[in-house]
Amino acid sequence: MEAQKDRLKDLISHAKEYGFVFPSSEIYDGLAATYDYGQMGAELKNNIKLYWWKSMVQLHENIVGLDSAIFMHPTTWKASGHVDAFNDPLIDNKDSKKRYRADVLLEDHIEKLRQKIEKEVEKGRKRFGESFDEVQFRVTNPNVLRNQEKIENIEKRMKNALEKNDLEGVRQLIIDLEIVCPISGSKNWTEVRQFNLMFSTELGSVAGDASTVYLRPETAQGIFVNFLNVQKSGRMKIPFGIAQIGKAFRNEIVARQFIFRMREFEQMEMQFFVRPGEEMKWYEFWKNLRTKWHKNLGLGDELYRFHDHLKLAHYANAACDIEFNFPMGFKELEGIHSRTDFDLKQHEQHSGRKLQFFDPELNQSYVPFVVETSVGLDRMFLAVLSAAYQEEQLEDNTTRVVLKIPPVLAPYKAAILPLVKKDGLPEKAKEIISSLQLEYNVQYDEKDSIGKRYRRQDAIGTPFSITVDHQTLEDNTVTIRDRDTMDQERITLDQLQNVIYQKASWTSVLGALVQ
């Protein structure tokens, strides 16, 4: 865990130094749990959005996009259940005066037990070598079985307590497990209390209950209230989906771990409307397709795992998370939920409007069921950055810090580097930039030695560095350097577009997702 904490610190430091993420309002000593995306971060973030949008909307004829307002009629949140049920169970440590989410304390404890199991498996793998049977080891090793039994017992008690809203039961489980405060090291806990996460504000010039509105805590409700608008104007037929990228706001009392949990964040959500009774088929479909989407980036299949929810939300009949191995351990990256017809029926009831679809094949009207995929954009950003960040020991005993960002997501696809700042090389370099920049975001860099410039491009994740030298003026060839291998190759300018296209075009990454 110490190594993971250090890695997160290194990542935060690198993100600030190279213009990816800055603490918000830093000149005023910052504002807790808010961050600004710098010049590199804004590019990476936009590219992640594009990857999601193109694969979700562009590749599916039956999925369309939406951009709904942040402010919505306050009855929206009464209908959705957020006014009454959007709570976190919080517990305070009396000695450190720090506040924690009770369920997260328990999940962290469970994760430590899982790590013990993985260490035991790793020891077995080293001991038995090629003859190691991992499946057999997991079902027979006493230490693995003992820790697995502990996990199952904790999860059972936790699920029962959360489902019954038994806050004292949650507190008792924390005490029984002897969970200590990470700051004070003590077990001196208060009772567990529920805390509503919505930000409220006043609309208009007169204060009072009548003018209270909320900053949306999720983007999904903007889709549900526009269900009929989109369906009718787009002549959509079931099954169809509505996708949206937008800001959401939650008054997280326990916001930490860099951009993983913030009070202002961005979601990429798609609500898929299906016939009642077919929701589980589509739930499995989207579980598989969303996993494929993540793994298609090549960050490493071993960094992902599934986690079925212990406690289902009030609207769901099935839910799971795609978890990612962040520097803080495995945490939720994306949720896939079968939301039933809860949301549309609630909005029907509270608005007095029918939100139904007439199915000509069945010759009947019904309220569709919904399967949701919801990925946090900021978490996706952190996943890409943490997987990409590497410190490499080179053959000449020097080290380099490199961001091996998937080329299609990299802020700059190529850097154009004149070997010297004279003899017409800068002018030739800028000609090359002009030939590339209509298709790709590229950077011109002439400061420092060529070696230092390579290192700088490695540190921001630029896949290709293109050096313009005196030979370029003679025969129109350049040296192109690959970020990951550091191999260099001499190619003609005519080949340049194609070399970049092979690795960094949308076609190169989206092709594998075409159904």
Disulfide bonds with the S-S distance in Angstrom:
none
